[in-house]
């Protein structure tokens, strides 16, 4: 499993945790602090996913550039 697949699985799990934390908050069993902490972690993971995809795109572009150079 690659890094992008791993981060996607983490995002999915964190999304579920975030949704559950909101449910707990609505029931009065959680706090805004905990909801915000879950949301912050989710946003960090999504940012990391974007960074990894950008790095992959740069590598692919460089490979195409090198391929064109040698053909």
C-alpha positions in Angstrom: 0.0 0.0 0.0 1.4 3.4 -1.0 1.5 6.6 1.0 -1.5 8.1 -0.8 -3.6 5.1 -0.2 -2.6 5.1 3.5 -3.5 8.7 3.9 -6.8 8.2 2.2 -7.6 5.4 4.7 -6.6 7.7 7.6 -8.8 10.5 6.2 -11.8 8.1 6.0 -11.2 6.9 9.6 -10.8 10.5 10.9 -13.9 11.6 9.0 -15.9 8.9 10.9 -14.4 10.0 14.2 -15.2 13.6 13.5 -18.8 12.7 12.6 -19.1 10.7 15.8 -17.7 13.5 17.9 -20.3 15.9 16.4 -23.0 13.4 17.3 -21.6 13.2 20.8 -21.6 17.0 21.0 -25.2 17.2 19.9 -26.1 14.7 22.7 -24.2 16.9 25.2 -21.5 14.3 25.8 -18.6 16.2 24.2 -17.2 19.7 24.0 -16.5 22.2 21.3 -12.8 21.7 22.0 -13.0 18.0 21.2 -15.0 18.6 18.0 -12.4 21.2 16.9 -9.5 18.9 17.7 -11.1 16.2 15.5 -11.7 18.7 12.7 -8.2 20.1 12.9 -6.7 16.6 12.6 -8.9 15.9 9.6 -7.8 19.1 7.9 -4.2 18.3 8.6 -4.6 14.9 6.9 -6.3 16.4 3.9 -3.5 18.9 3.6 -0.9 16.1 3.7 -2.9 14.2 1.0 -2.7 17.3 -1.2 1.0 17.6 -0.6 1.6 13.9 -1.5 -0.5 14.1 -4.7 1.4 17.3 -5.7 4.7 15.6 -5.2 3.6 12.6 -7.2 2.4 14.9 -10.0 5.8 16.7 -10.1 7.7 13.4 -10.3 5.5 12.2 -13.1 6.0 15.4 -15.0 9.8 15.1 -14.5 9.7 11.6 -15.8 7.8 12.7 -18.9 10.3 15.5 -19.4 13.2 13.1 -19.1 11.6 10.7 -21.5 11.1 13.4 -24.1 14.7 14.4 -23.7 16.1 11.0 -24.4 13.7 10.1 -27.4 
